[in-house]
Structure formats: structure tokens, C-alpha cells
Amino acid sequence: MRCNASDLSRHIPVRIGLVMLLVAMPALAHVKWFSRDANGAMPPLAPLEVIGSPHFVALGAISLLAMILGALLDGWMSRPGTPPHTAALTIDRRVEQWVPHAVRLGLAAFFCVAVLYFGGQPVYLTPELHAKPSWVPLLQLAIAAALLRRSTAWLGSLGIAVLYAAAIEAYGWFHLLDYPVFLGAAAFVAIDSLNKGRRTAEGLAVLRACAAVTLMWGGAEKWLYPWWSDGVLEHELRAARGPFSSAFFMAAAGWVEFCAAYALMFGRLGTQIAALVLLLPFVAAIPIFGMLDAIGHAPIIIVLLALALTQTRLPAAMHGASSAADALGRGISCIFAALATIGAYWGLQAFAHGSPHGPAQGAVAGLLVVPLLAWGLPQVLGRSRQARRATSAASAAAA
């Protein structure tokens, strides 16, 4: 049974909550590991075809409303003295010193298990990145050994960077744009190791940003390559798909993943809730997709758990909304960011592999980036001027 545009208004009011929960699972299952149709060298949908879809537009409007309401809720929860803020602050203080150890040891376990599980068919970092060189498993074991101690963990970070570079050599730079979270994890471990635990805040900021970018990129991928998931939706997730068409389901999956990833970076207490929203479906998908999914997603599960337990360390300009106007701006900026990511994904894919769509669609992809730049640059420049004025005033007062 397919869901066309006329069905949309009938289904959404009564089932949107259920849909948003269900779409999270396919949104977070890495379809490249399970689909024979997943090939990043093949042309994606044209940008106009994506943004002109009734599913995309309708779900985008719902996402805008959800992000505005979420920003307002985040503003309330994050006020000092509220029970959510007090609880989050208490947890953060208790776990902060342990998070670097947990991430480091979790990554060490991942590389050990990966060597054992994949055996004679090793992978660089994820299940679809098959590695031919015989030194890869040896390096992975060396990384695991280095990660066991804080003093040597920076060497493990270098090893992760080497694996990432080798994967680029084998699969191309565009394919590895799916996985900046590995570079973020390596940077986090290196910062902690080289500074002996004294720069945890900076490390967590890098880790959060890389995880968010990874998942926002994955959301855009689902809009541009929706057919990659057809097989999974017809088999493993047929019951979860219910009466909705694959096109509607993947449009919803992309919006859920993108908005949650955006909230992972922009907000205060809401960033921790976003980490939990993203984390739970990763875990729930393991019984459906099996050990391959469990091992492949272990690093992102480790990262999201760390981000769910700790408050954001990103700059204040990226924190939650303090007014209804700020909340509206946060929602609009999320939609503009989604359009910009579609344009950037399509443009970079065309640059890496060529495009059969011609220059017109390339121009459309470029124009999709413009609203975000037009919206964001004045705000960034304004905050920069305010910061300079505050610094000058402080210097004058001190003099």
C-alpha cells in the first residue's frame, strides 16, 4: 500500500508520533552495509527532485515546527534551578573525568573485536570499507594496545588517522565524508592524552561537532539516495514501514536524522536529549540487523553515550534559545542547513564522480547553500562585533 500526497494529511495527524519513532531506526541503520544498491559513485537524485517532493516539503514543515518547539523547551529546561538542568549538571560533574577513559577503552575494544570478527576479510573502519593490505589488522591491534593507557593513547589516534587516510586512498575522499566521527574520536583521544586530561572540554566540543556533521550528512544521503533502502524496507523493516511508501518513509527518516543531529550541535540541555534520541535506535536496531550492525555502530554508540552524559562545550553562540524569536530563528536555520547540506552533498558528489544532470542542477545545488549563508553570516559577524566591543570595554575598565 502506497501513501500519496492526498494520504499525507490523513495519516500525519494521528500517526506522526509513531512515525517519528519508527523512522529513526532505518535512519540510523547504515544502509551501505546491507544494500546491494548502495554505491556513492552513482548519480543521486537531482536537487530539484528532492526539494520538490511533496513528502519532503510536508515533513520539512513539520520539522520546522518541531525544531521551534524543541528550542523553546530546551530554553526552559536549561534555565538554572530547573530539575532537568540540576540533574544534567550533577551527572556531568560526576562523569566528566571518566568519559575520556570510557571512550578510549571502548574504541580499544572495538578494534580488537573488529579484528576477530572480520578475520581474513579485514575492514578499515566500517563494514563496507574492506581492506586488502595485510597490515591493517596489525595496525588495529596496535591502536587497541596504545589506547589502553592515557599516556600512549595519542599514538592510537595517529593510527586511526592512518586508517582513515588509507580508506580515502582505497575508496576516495567523497566516500569518507560519511565518517568524520572517526576523526573526531581520534582528536578527542589525542587531546585528552597529550594534555593529561586537562582539556576535556575542548575534546568534547570537537567530538560533538564531528558526530553532528556525520549524522546530518547521513540524513542528506537518505534524501538523495532513497532507493538504497528499498530492500531493507521490504524485508527487515517491512512491519515498521506500515502503510507508508518507501519514498515517504525515507523522506521522514532523513528529516528525523538531520534534525536530531542538528539539535546535537545547537542547544544546551537539548543537545544531550538529542544524543539519547540518536542513541536509542542505534541500540534497538542491533537485534534486527545482527552482529555486523553491533560492531559497525559500536564507535558511534560510544560517542553518543559520552555526549548524552555530558553538557555541551561548544561556544555560547551555539547554545539554546532564550526567547520565542530565538526559537524561530533556530528552526529556520535548521531548515536552511538541511537545504545547504543537500546542495553541498550533491555538488561534492558531482565533483568527485561527475554528474549527468548538467550545469542547471549544479546551479540549483549552489543556490541551496545561499539561504544559510545569507541567514548565518550576518549573525556571526554581529556576534563577532559584540564580542570585540565586550573585550574592548573590559580592557578599558581594567585600565
Long-range contacts (C-beta under 8 A, 24 or more apart in sequence): 1-243, 2-245, 3-243, 3-244, 3-245, 3-248, 4-245, 5-54, 5-55, 5-58, 8-54, 8-55, 8-58, 8-248, 11-243, 11-244, 12-58, 12-62, 16-62, 19-244, 19-252, 20-252, 20-256, 22-240, 22-241, 22-242, 23-249, 23-252, 23-253, 23-256, 24-253, 24-256, 24-257, 24-260, 24-277, 24-278, 24-280, 24-281, 25-237, 25-240, 25-281, 25-284, 25-285, 25-288, 26-229, 26-232, 26-233, 26-237, 26-240, 26-249, 26-250, 26-253, 27-218, 27-219, 27-222, 27-253, 27-254, 27-256, 27-257, 27-281, 28-218, 28-257, 28-278, 28-281, 28-282, 28-285, 28-297, 29-232, 29-285, 29-288, 29-289, 29-293, 30-126, 30-127, 30-128, 30-218, 30-293, 30-296, 30-297, 31-228, 31-229, 31-232, 32-128, 32-178, 32-228, 33-126, 33-127, 33-128, 33-292, 33-293, 33-296, 34-231, 34-232, 34-236, 34-289, 35-228, 35-229, 35-230, 35-231, 35-232, 36-231, 37-227, 37-228, 37-230, 37-231, 38-128, 38-225, 38-228, 40-174, 40-175, 40-225, 40-349, 40-353, 41-353, 42-353, 43-349, 43-353, 43-355, 43-356, 43-357, 44-224, 44-225, 44-345, 44-346, 44-349, 45-223, 45-224, 45-225, 45-226, 46-346, 46-357, 46-361, 46-364, 47-342, 47-343, 47-346, 47-361, 47-364, 47-365, 47-368, 48-361, 48-364, 50-223, 50-224, 50-342, 51-339, 51-342, 51-368, 53-247, 53-251, 55-247, 55-248, 55-251, 55-252, 56-223, 56-251, 59-251, 59-252, 59-255, 60-255, 60-335, 60-338, 62-255, 63-255, 63-258, 63-259, 63-334, 63-335, 63-338, 64-331, 64-332, 64-334, 64-335, 65-331, 66-259, 67-259, 67-262, 67-263, 67-330, 67-331, 67-334, 67-335, 68-327, 68-328, 68-330, 68-331, 69-327, 70-263, 70-267, 70-270, 71-267, 71-270, 71-320, 71-321, 71-326, 71-327, 71-330, 71-331, 72-321, 72-324, 72-327, 73-270, 74-263, 74-267, 74-268, 74-269, 74-270, 74-273, 74-320, 74-321, 75-268, 75-320, 75-321, 75-322, 75-323, 75-326, 75-327, 77-268, 77-269, 77-270, 78-267, 78-268, 78-269, 78-270, 78-319, 78-320, 84-269, 85-269, 88-269, 88-272, 88-311, 89-311, 91-309, 92-309, 92-310, 92-311, 95-309, 95-310, 96-200, 96-310, 97-197, 97-200, 99-200, 99-204, 99-306, 99-309, 99-310, 100-150, 100-188, 100-189, 100-192, 100-197, 100-200, 100-203, 101-150, 102-302, 102-305, 102-306, 103-185, 103-188, 103-189, 103-207, 103-302, 103-303, 103-306, 104-147, 104-148, 104-150, 104-153, 104-156, 104-189, 104-192, 105-147, 105-148, 106-298, 106-299, 106-302, 107-143, 107-144, 107-147, 107-156, 107-160, 107-185, 107-189, 107-299, 107-302, 108-143, 108-144, 108-145, 108-147, 108-148, 108-156, 109-144, 109-298, 110-295, 110-298, 110-299, 110-302, 111-140, 111-141, 111-143, 111-144, 111-147, 112-140, 112-141, 112-144, 113-295, 113-298, 114-140, 114-295, 115-140, 115-141, 117-291, 117-295, 124-163, 124-164, 124-166, 124-167, 124-170, 125-160, 125-163, 125-164, 125-167, 125-179, 125-182, 125-299, 126-179, 126-296, 127-292, 127-295, 127-296, 129-167, 129-170, 129-171, 129-175, 131-166, 131-167, 131-170, 132-170, 133-166, 136-163, 136-166, 139-163, 147-189, 150-192, 150-193, 150-196, 150-197, 151-193, 152-193, 153-189, 153-190, 153-192, 153-193, 154-189, 154-190, 154-193, 154-194, 156-186, 156-189, 157-186, 157-187, 157-189, 157-190, 157-193, 158-186, 158-190, 160-185, 160-186, 160-189, 161-186, 172-352, 173-352, 174-348, 174-349, 174-352, 174-353, 177-217, 177-348, 178-214, 178-217, 178-218, 178-221, 179-214, 180-210, 180-213, 180-214, 180-217, 181-210, 181-211, 181-214, 181-299, 181-300, 181-303, 182-299, 183-210, 184-209, 184-210, 184-211, 184-214, 184-303, 185-210, 185-299, 185-302, 185-303, 201-313, 202-313, 204-306, 204-307, 204-310, 204-312, 204-313, 205-312, 205-313, 205-314, 207-303, 207-306, 207-307, 208-264, 208-265, 208-271, 208-307, 208-312, 208-313, 208-314, 209-265, 209-314, 211-261, 211-264, 211-300, 211-303, 211-304, 211-307, 212-261, 212-262, 212-264, 212-265, 213-261, 213-265, 214-261, 214-300, 215-257, 215-258, 215-260, 215-261, 215-264, 215-278, 216-257, 216-258, 216-261, 216-262, 216-337, 216-338, 216-341, 217-341, 217-345, 218-257, 218-261, 219-253, 219-254, 219-255, 219-256, 219-257, 219-258, 219-259, 219-261, 219-338, 219-341, 220-254, 220-258, 220-338, 220-341, 220-342, 220-344, 220-345, 221-254, 221-345, 222-250, 222-253, 222-254, 222-257, 223-250, 223-251, 223-254, 223-342, 224-342, 224-345, 224-346, 224-349, 226-250, 226-251, 229-253, 236-288, 236-289, 237-288, 255-338, 258-334, 258-337, 258-338, 258-341, 259-334, 262-334, 262-337, 262-338, 264-307, 265-314, 265-318, 266-318, 266-319, 266-320, 266-330, 266-333, 266-334, 267-312, 267-318, 267-319, 267-320, 267-330, 268-311, 268-312, 268-319, 268-320, 269-311, 269-320, 270-320, 271-307, 271-311, 271-312, 271-314, 272-307, 272-308, 272-309, 272-310, 272-311, 272-312, 275-304, 275-305, 275-307, 275-308, 276-304, 276-308, 278-304, 279-304, 279-305, 279-308, 317-380, 317-383, 332-375, 333-372, 333-375, 333-376, 336-371, 336-372, 336-375, 336-376, 337-372, 339-368, 339-369, 339-371, 339-372, 340-368, 340-369, 340-371, 340-372, 340-373, 342-368, 343-367, 343-368, 343-369, 344-369
